Amino acid sequence: MVEYLYHYTNLETLKLILHNKTIRLSSLNKMDDLEEGDTEDFKKLGRFIYISSWTNNSAESLLLWGYSRGNDGVRLRMKSNIFKTTHIDGNVYIHGHYASIKEDFNIGLLDLMKNENVVFVPPRAELVRVTYTDLNRLLKPTVYKRYPNGNFALKTKDLGIFKKVEWQDQQEWRYRLSSMPINVNEMSLLNNPNNYDTLLKKIKTREELPFIDLPLKDSALDDLEILCGPKMSVQSKDDLKKVLKKYAPNTTVRDSGMRIRG
């Protein structure tokens, strides 16, 4: 496990991160690579995989500064284990029924399961290193499998893990959260093969959540370092200092070593 990761964003997004103490995970459907989340046999099933993109490369990247959008770019350095978790052990009332749960959850995911048509497997974000490849079977995997007894499986473990070699300069790591667009009650449809077509139709036609915000651990900001983008103005740097004084006063702030014409 890497100790530190780096996240390129902008000042306004940083303000939201500090104010809300959350990191946003977005659907693979929203990524810069339009082919991400595609499958060979189940369309864009990867839209139910949510990620936040980071890198372990401590050197500044002109490419990644491009994702900061504008002149107010910042790069966060944080320890890699950043999300709050809680252990659930008991019967939980979800969608009109009690479900027995014994699992570690990221804070907020159980509430989503109670209020939306979604389950998370596992119910916490996992840190993964992106693998770059030209193999189409990895970039666009076959995910649907039907067994002789009539049961079926949707294998999503490779979605959001592989990208084309053209993206390898990103040296990307991801917080990855895997879900399915069904509620706990609908999972009971798995007990009867006659219901499989109904369940598969729900999965194919339901929309993904727009995003998922995961709360940060109380200690996540203790070792925060901010690198100011090469185009950041003096006014924006002053604004940054005010925000950090309020939410993360122990933060180390550095200026970019790059010089770019504004």
C-alpha positions as CSV (number, residue, x, y, z in Angstrom):
1,M,0.0,0.0,0.0
2,V,1.3,3.4,-0.9
3,E,1.6,5.9,1.9
4,Y,0.7,9.1,0.0
5,L,-1.4,9.9,-3.0
6,Y,-1.8,13.1,-5.0
7,H,-5.1,14.6,-6.4
8,Y,-5.2,17.4,-8.9
9,T,-8.2,19.7,-8.7
10,N,-9.1,23.4,-8.3
11,L,-9.5,25.8,-5.5
12,E,-13.3,25.8,-5.5
13,T,-13.4,22.0,-5.3
14,L,-10.8,22.0,-2.5
15,K,-13.1,24.4,-0.6
16,L,-15.9,21.9,-0.9
17,I,-13.7,19.0,0.2
18,L,-12.6,20.9,3.3
19,H,-16.0,22.3,4.2
20,N,-17.9,19.0,3.8
21,K,-14.9,16.8,4.7
22,T,-15.8,14.5,1.9
23,I,-14.3,13.2,-1.4
24,R,-16.6,12.7,-4.3
25,L,-16.6,9.5,-6.3
26,S,-18.0,9.7,-9.8
27,S,-19.4,7.1,-12.2
28,L,-17.1,5.6,-14.8
29,N,-19.7,7.0,-17.2
30,K,-18.3,10.5,-16.4
31,M,-14.6,9.8,-17.0
32,D,-12.4,11.4,-19.6
33,D,-11.9,8.1,-21.5
34,L,-15.4,7.7,-23.1
35,E,-14.8,3.9,-23.5
36,E,-14.4,3.3,-19.7
37,G,-17.1,1.1,-18.2
38,D,-17.9,-0.6,-21.6
39,T,-18.4,-4.4,-21.6
40,E,-18.5,-6.9,-24.4
41,D,-22.0,-8.2,-23.6
42,F,-23.8,-5.9,-21.1
43,K,-23.4,-2.4,-22.5
44,K,-22.0,0.1,-20.1
45,L,-22.3,-1.8,-16.9
46,G,-19.3,0.1,-15.5
47,R,-21.6,3.1,-14.9
48,F,-22.3,1.5,-11.5
49,I,-18.6,1.7,-10.6
50,Y,-17.7,4.9,-8.8
51,I,-14.2,6.2,-8.6
52,S,-11.9,9.1,-7.5
53,S,-8.7,9.5,-9.5
54,W,-5.3,10.0,-7.8
55,T,-1.7,9.4,-8.6
56,N,1.3,8.1,-6.6
57,N,3.7,10.3,-8.7
58,S,5.1,13.0,-6.4
59,A,6.6,14.9,-9.4
60,E,4.5,17.6,-10.9
61,S,2.6,16.6,-14.1
62,L,1.7,19.2,-16.7
63,L,-0.8,16.6,-18.0
64,L,-2.5,16.3,-14.7
65,W,-2.5,20.1,-14.1
66,G,-4.8,20.2,-17.1
67,Y,-7.5,18.5,-15.0
68,S,-7.5,21.5,-12.6
69,R,-9.5,23.5,-15.2
70,G,-8.4,27.1,-15.2
71,N,-5.8,29.1,-13.3
72,D,-6.7,28.1,-9.8
73,G,-5.3,24.6,-9.8
74,V,-4.2,22.8,-6.6
75,R,-2.7,19.4,-5.9
76,L,-3.6,17.6,-2.7
77,R,-1.2,15.2,-1.0
78,M,-3.0,13.0,1.5
79,K,-2.3,9.7,3.2
80,S,-3.9,6.8,1.2
81,N,-6.2,5.6,4.0
82,I,-8.7,8.5,4.2
83,F,-12.3,7.3,4.5
84,K,-14.4,6.8,7.6
85,T,-15.7,3.3,8.2
86,T,-18.1,1.8,10.7
87,H,-18.8,-1.8,11.5
88,I,-22.4,-2.9,11.2
89,D,-23.4,-6.1,13.0
90,G,-27.1,-6.8,13.3
91,N,-30.5,-6.7,11.6
92,V,-31.0,-3.5,9.6
93,Y,-34.4,-2.3,8.3
94,I,-34.1,-1.7,4.6
95,H,-36.9,-1.2,2.1
96,G,-39.5,-2.6,4.4
97,H,-37.6,-5.7,5.6
98,Y,-34.9,-6.6,8.0
99,A,-31.6,-7.7,6.6
100,S,-28.8,-9.4,8.6
101,I,-25.6,-7.4,8.1
102,K,-22.1,-8.0,9.4
103,E,-19.7,-5.9,7.5
104,D,-17.5,-2.8,7.5
105,F,-19.2,0.1,5.7
106,N,-18.0,3.5,4.5
107,I,-20.1,6.1,6.3
108,G,-23.1,7.0,4.3
109,L,-23.4,3.9,2.1
110,L,-25.9,2.2,4.4
111,D,-28.2,5.2,4.1
112,L,-28.0,5.1,0.3
113,M,-28.9,1.4,0.4
114,K,-32.0,2.3,2.5
115,N,-33.1,5.1,0.3
116,E,-32.0,4.2,-3.2
117,N,-32.1,1.1,-5.5
118,V,-28.5,0.2,-4.8
119,V,-26.3,-2.3,-3.1
120,F,-22.5,-2.0,-2.6
121,V,-20.2,-5.0,-2.9
122,P,-18.1,-4.5,-0.9
123,P,-19.7,-1.6,1.0
124,R,-16.5,0.5,1.1
125,A,-14.2,2.1,-1.4
126,E,-11.1,0.1,-2.3
127,L,-7.8,1.5,-3.4
128,V,-6.6,0.1,-6.7
129,R,-3.8,0.8,-9.1
130,V,-4.8,1.2,-12.7
131,T,-3.2,-1.2,-15.2
132,Y,-2.5,0.0,-18.7
133,T,-3.1,-2.5,-21.5
134,D,-4.0,-2.9,-25.1
135,L,-5.9,-6.2,-24.5
136,N,-9.5,-5.7,-25.5
137,R,-10.7,-8.6,-23.3
138,L,-9.5,-6.5,-20.3
139,L,-10.6,-3.1,-21.6
140,K,-14.1,-4.4,-22.6
141,P,-14.6,-7.6,-20.7
142,T,-17.3,-10.2,-21.0
143,V,-19.2,-9.9,-17.7
144,Y,-22.4,-12.0,-18.0
145,K,-22.2,-15.7,-17.3
146,R,-25.1,-18.2,-17.2
147,Y,-24.6,-21.5,-15.3
148,P,-26.1,-24.9,-16.2
149,N,-28.4,-24.8,-13.2
150,G,-29.9,-21.5,-14.5
151,N,-28.1,-19.2,-12.1
152,F,-26.2,-16.2,-13.5
153,A,-23.4,-13.9,-12.5
154,L,-22.3,-10.4,-13.5
155,K,-18.5,-10.2,-13.0
156,T,-17.6,-6.5,-12.4
157,K,-14.2,-7.0,-10.7
158,D,-12.2,-5.8,-13.8
159,L,-14.3,-2.7,-14.5
160,G,-12.5,0.5,-13.6
161,I,-9.2,-1.3,-13.3
162,F,-7.8,-1.3,-16.8
163,K,-7.2,1.6,-19.2
164,K,-5.6,1.9,-22.6
165,V,-1.8,2.3,-22.8
166,E,-2.3,5.9,-24.2
167,W,-3.3,7.0,-20.6
168,Q,-0.3,5.5,-18.8
169,D,1.4,8.9,-18.2
170,Q,-1.3,9.5,-15.6
171,Q,0.1,6.8,-13.3
172,E,-3.3,6.6,-11.8
173,W,-4.6,5.1,-8.6
174,R,-8.3,5.0,-7.8
175,Y,-10.6,4.7,-4.9
176,R,-13.1,2.3,-6.4
177,L,-16.6,1.6,-5.2
178,S,-18.6,-1.2,-6.9
179,S,-22.4,-1.3,-6.9
180,M,-25.5,-2.9,-8.4
181,P,-28.7,-0.9,-9.1
182,I,-31.0,-3.2,-7.1
183,N,-32.3,-2.9,-3.6
184,V,-32.1,-5.5,-0.9
185,N,-35.6,-6.8,-1.5
186,E,-35.0,-7.2,-5.2
187,M,-32.0,-9.4,-4.4
188,S,-34.5,-12.0,-3.3
189,L,-35.3,-12.4,-7.0
190,L,-32.1,-14.4,-7.2
191,N,-33.8,-17.2,-5.3
192,N,-36.0,-18.0,-8.3
193,P,-34.6,-18.5,-11.8
194,N,-38.0,-17.4,-13.2
195,N,-37.3,-13.9,-12.0
196,Y,-33.9,-13.6,-13.5
197,D,-35.1,-11.8,-16.7
198,T,-36.9,-9.2,-14.6
199,L,-33.8,-8.6,-12.5
200,L,-31.6,-8.3,-15.5
201,K,-33.9,-5.8,-17.1
202,K,-33.8,-3.6,-14.0
203,I,-30.0,-3.7,-14.0
204,K,-29.9,-2.8,-17.8
205,T,-32.4,0.1,-17.6
206,R,-31.8,1.8,-14.3
207,E,-29.7,5.0,-14.1
208,E,-26.6,5.3,-12.0
209,L,-26.4,7.7,-9.1
210,P,-24.8,11.0,-10.2
211,F,-22.1,10.7,-7.6
212,I,-21.3,9.4,-4.1
213,D,-19.6,11.6,-1.5
214,L,-17.7,9.7,1.1
215,P,-16.8,11.3,4.5
216,L,-13.1,11.6,5.4
217,K,-11.6,10.3,8.6
218,D,-11.1,12.8,11.3
219,S,-7.3,12.4,10.8
220,A,-7.3,12.7,7.0
221,L,-6.4,16.4,7.0
222,D,-3.7,16.2,9.7
223,D,-0.9,15.6,7.1
224,L,-2.4,17.5,4.2
225,E,-0.1,19.2,1.7
226,I,-1.2,21.6,-1.0
227,L,0.8,22.5,-4.1
228,C,-0.4,25.7,-5.7
229,G,-0.8,25.5,-9.5
230,P,1.7,27.2,-11.8
231,K,-1.0,29.8,-12.9
232,M,-2.5,30.5,-9.5
233,S,-2.8,34.3,-8.8
234,V,-1.7,36.0,-5.6
235,Q,-5.4,36.7,-4.8
236,S,-6.3,33.0,-5.1
237,K,-3.3,32.1,-2.9
238,D,-4.6,34.5,-0.3
239,D,-8.0,32.9,-0.6
240,L,-6.5,29.5,-0.1
241,K,-4.7,30.6,3.0
242,K,-8.0,31.8,4.5
243,V,-9.7,28.6,3.8
244,L,-6.9,26.5,5.2
245,K,-6.7,28.6,8.3
246,K,-10.4,27.8,9.0
247,Y,-10.5,24.1,8.1
248,A,-6.9,22.7,8.1
249,P,-4.5,25.1,9.8
250,N,-1.6,22.5,9.9
251,T,-1.5,22.2,6.1
252,T,1.8,22.6,4.3
253,V,1.5,24.9,1.3
254,R,4.1,25.0,-1.6
255,D,4.3,26.8,-4.9
256,S,4.6,24.9,-8.2
257,G,8.1,24.6,-9.6
258,M,6.7,25.0,-13.1
259,R,6.6,28.2,-15.0
260,I,3.8,28.4,-17.5
261,R,2.6,31.4,-19.6
262,G,-0.8,32.4,-18.4
